[in-house]
Amino acid sequence: MGCLMIVGLWCAYLDCNLRPAIRQAVDVLNYEASLPILPSNMPVPMYYVPRANTYAFSLQACYTATISERG
């Protein structure tokens, strides 16, 4: 179970350049390769929230297009 958890964390790493190839992950799961050493600190994800007026504008455009299509 520990092997599966480590490989799962390895595959879900935020920096895609540090994720393993599928072959590497399968080799570890089949005990054909050693477990990777994961960093003790994971990078913090950054989320960007759209500005409120941009979101409202896109909703209005979507609503207007739907109404005009239905006639």
C-alpha positions as semicolon CSV with decimal commas, in nm:
position;residue;x (nm);y (nm);z (nm)
1;M;0,000;0,000;0,000
2;G;0,287;0,238;0,078
3;C;0,436;0,185;-0,267
4;L;0,105;0,276;-0,431
5;M;0,073;0,594;-0,223
6;I;0,425;0,708;-0,308
7;V;0,378;0,644;-0,679
8;G;0,043;0,825;-0,667
9;L;0,202;1,132;-0,509
10;W;0,487;1,113;-0,758
11;C;0,245;1,105;-1,053
12;A;0,038;1,393;-0,912
13;Y;0,333;1,625;-0,854
14;L;0,243;1,984;-0,944
15;D;0,551;2,040;-1,161
16;C;0,484;1,822;-1,464
17;N;0,857;1,810;-1,546
18;L;0,916;1,616;-1,224
19;R;0,642;1,357;-1,284
20;P;0,749;1,010;-1,396
21;A;0,686;0,854;-1,731
22;I;0,420;0,583;-1,724
23;R;0,688;0,319;-1,775
24;Q;0,879;0,445;-1,469
25;A;0,566;0,437;-1,252
26;V;0,475;0,086;-1,368
27;D;0,829;-0,037;-1,303
28;V;0,811;0,090;-0,944
29;L;0,466;-0,064;-0,893
30;N;0,600;-0,398;-1,022
31;Y;0,900;-0,369;-0,786
32;E;1,134;-0,360;-1,087
33;A;1,268;-0,017;-0,986
34;S;1,334;0,147;-0,653
35;L;1,090;0,388;-0,491
36;P;1,150;0,753;-0,576
37;I;1,257;0,994;-0,307
38;L;0,986;1,257;-0,291
39;P;1,067;1,611;-0,175
40;S;0,962;1,686;0,180
41;N;0,799;2,014;0,075
42;M;0,556;2,025;-0,214
43;P;0,517;2,350;-0,411
44;V;0,215;2,559;-0,323
45;P;-0,044;2,569;-0,603
46;M;-0,141;2,912;-0,735
47;Y;-0,501;2,981;-0,824
48;Y;-0,614;3,290;-1,007
49;V;-0,968;3,415;-0,956
50;P;-1,118;3,606;-1,249
51;R;-1,230;3,960;-1,183
52;A;-1,599;3,987;-1,097
53;N;-1,694;4,209;-1,392
54;T;-1,527;3,972;-1,643
55;Y;-1,726;3,680;-1,504
56;A;-2,055;3,874;-1,512
57;F;-1,989;3,982;-1,871
58;S;-1,927;3,624;-1,987
59;L;-2,248;3,508;-1,819
60;Q;-2,445;3,787;-1,988
61;A;-2,298;3,698;-2,329
62;C;-2,383;3,329;-2,279
63;Y;-2,738;3,411;-2,168
64;T;-2,795;3,650;-2,460
65;A;-2,667;3,394;-2,713
66;T;-2,897;3,126;-2,570
67;I;-3,203;3,353;-2,585
68;S;-3,131;3,464;-2,943
69;E;-3,084;3,103;-3,061
70;R;-3,423;3,002;-2,923
71;G;-3,591;3,296;-3,091
